[in-house]
Amino acid sequence: MRRLVRLFGVLAAIASGIALSPGAEAQAPAPLPASLKVGVLKLTSSAPIFVGVEKGYFKEFGVEPELVYFQAAAPIATALAAGQLDVGATGLTAALYNIVLGGEKLWIVADKGREWPGYPLVAIVVQKELWDSGGLRSIKDLKGKRIGVTQIGSTFHYHIGNILEKDGLTLADVKIVPLQAMPATMEALKGKQVDAILVPQPFPGAAEAQGFGKIMAWAGDLYPWQIATIFYSGKFATDRARAVAFMKGYVKASRHYHDAALIQKDGRLVPGAGYEEVVQITAKYTGARPEVIRLGFPFQDRNGRLLVTDIERQMAWWTAGGFMKKTLPLRSIVDTSFVEEAVKALDR
């Protein structure tokens, strides 16, 4: 009987994972990565997020992003404020600033893409027939034309407004046509419902490849700015450990992306060792052909650091145009502590 008791004791110990040999320690199962919802657009500018997911950089630090896809930037800010997302990865819009003005808490925490000279992101794409006829080849030629954007108050609205002002025109000199989603702007140009559109990669390359559009200019060459960022919901930002863990994965992915796809010498791209892999990952997640992706990647800071002063400039423009009642203090909407903590941790 005693033997049976001892035998059952041994079997129970083995089943429960208790070490029987002297000095041995029980091995606890590794914790599963904590899932979090990240709102993104299927754009080339989302490449660092796609790289981080595909190569396991987020998982390395204990978080597992669940990508939730949207058709425009403003709805991501709305979903973030409503608690439907933890993280947003998209453009800075008037809607975002107004949500915070209305009392909701969102934080701009890291760079996710800048309009920058020499790095194609958003293009002004015009009807090919208008280009070929010589009727629409410069910014001044846009006077009186119909320009398609996703939404009033969008990044594209802001960008074309500032580009027009640099050439002595204003938004009143053109007809802005809100079409709600980027695929709809492409269809409107194709159907000649608008004369020009502003869309980010990979849409400009696709318009030229399909023969109905012509890239008149890359908007970043005309007006550089901090177009896209990483946002945290108020709730997610209070979960400091997870928020920093996500940022560590993001900074690691940003460094990989920067070194593979953004290094230039004498104004020409010098592809890094991982360039083709970044192309293939971006093509996989956006659904665009690799040859379209290779037209160029948008610039962003290697460590994900923001152009903070540019955010202040944007709010001043929206306020002057009547899209915001007043500007926000930067400290109420920008928090760079997450990215700085992540950079320090990775550099140790």
VENSUL-V904702 format. One record per backbone hydrogen bond with DSSP energy under -1.0 kcal/mol. NH is the residue of the N-H (numbers start at 1). CO is the residue of the C=O. If there is no record, write none. Layout:
nh={NH | NH}
co={CO | CO}
This chain:
nh={5 | 6 | 7 | 8 | 9 | 10 | 11 | 12 | 13 | 14 | 15 | 16 | 17 | 18 | 24 | 34 | 36 | 38 | 39 | 40 | 43 | 44 | 46 | 47 | 50 | 51 | 52 | 53 | 54 | 55 | 57 | 58 | 60 | 61 | 62 | 63 | 64 | 66 | 68 | 70 | 76 | 77 | 78 | 79 | 80 | 81 | 82 | 83 | 84 | 86 | 87 | 88 | 89 | 90 | 92 | 94 | 97 | 98 | 99 | 100 | 101 | 102 | 103 | 104 | 107 | 108 | 109 | 110 | 111 | 112 | 114 | 115 | 119 | 123 | 124 | 125 | 126 | 127 | 128 | 131 | 132 | 133 | 134 | 135 | 136 | 142 | 143 | 144 | 145 | 147 | 148 | 149 | 154 | 158 | 159 | 160 | 161 | 162 | 163 | 164 | 165 | 166 | 168 | 169 | 173 | 174 | 175 | 177 | 179 | 180 | 181 | 182 | 185 | 186 | 187 | 188 | 189 | 190 | 191 | 192 | 193 | 194 | 195 | 196 | 197 | 198 | 199 | 201 | 203 | 206 | 207 | 208 | 209 | 210 | 212 | 213 | 214 | 216 | 217 | 219 | 221 | 223 | 225 | 227 | 228 | 229 | 230 | 231 | 232 | 233 | 234 | 237 | 239 | 240 | 243 | 244 | 245 | 246 | 247 | 248 | 249 | 250 | 251 | 252 | 253 | 254 | 255 | 256 | 257 | 258 | 259 | 260 | 261 | 262 | 265 | 268 | 270 | 272 | 275 | 278 | 279 | 280 | 281 | 282 | 283 | 284 | 285 | 286 | 287 | 292 | 293 | 294 | 295 | 296 | 304 | 308 | 312 | 313 | 314 | 315 | 316 | 317 | 318 | 319 | 320 | 321 | 322 | 323 | 332 | 333 | 334 | 335 | 340 | 341 | 342 | 343 | 344 | 345 | 346 | 347}
co={1 | 2 | 3 | 4 | 5 | 6 | 7 | 8 | 9 | 10 | 11 | 12 | 14 | 13 | 21 | 62 | 64 | 66 | 87 | 68 | 41 | 201 | 43 | 44 | 46 | 47 | 48 | 49 | 50 | 51 | 52 | 52 | 56 | 58 | 59 | 58 | 34 | 36 | 38 | 40 | 73 | 73 | 74 | 75 | 76 | 77 | 78 | 80 | 79 | 37 | 37 | 231 | 39 | 229 | 227 | 153 | 93 | 94 | 95 | 96 | 97 | 98 | 100 | 99 | 232 | 333 | 230 | 230 | 304 | 228 | 299 | 225 | 116 | 199 | 217 | 197 | 214 | 195 | 212 | 127 | 128 | 129 | 131 | 130 | 130 | 139 | 140 | 173 | 142 | 175 | 196 | 177 | 151 | 154 | 155 | 156 | 157 | 158 | 159 | 160 | 161 | 162 | 165 | 164 | 170 | 171 | 145 | 147 | 149 | 150 | 179 | 71 | 181 | 182 | 183 | 184 | 185 | 186 | 187 | 189 | 188 | 188 | 146 | 146 | 125 | 148 | 123 | 121 | 200 | 202 | 203 | 204 | 205 | 206 | 207 | 207 | 126 | 124 | 124 | 122 | 218 | 219 | 115 | 225 | 113 | 90 | 110 | 88 | 107 | 86 | 105 | 233 | 236 | 238 | 239 | 240 | 241 | 242 | 243 | 244 | 245 | 246 | 247 | 248 | 249 | 250 | 251 | 252 | 253 | 254 | 255 | 256 | 257 | 258 | 268 | 265 | 263 | 260 | 272 | 274 | 275 | 276 | 277 | 278 | 279 | 280 | 281 | 282 | 283 | 289 | 289 | 290 | 292 | 293 | 301 | 306 | 308 | 309 | 310 | 311 | 312 | 313 | 314 | 315 | 316 | 317 | 319 | 318 | 329 | 330 | 330 | 108 | 336 | 337 | 338 | 339 | 340 | 341 | 342 | 343}
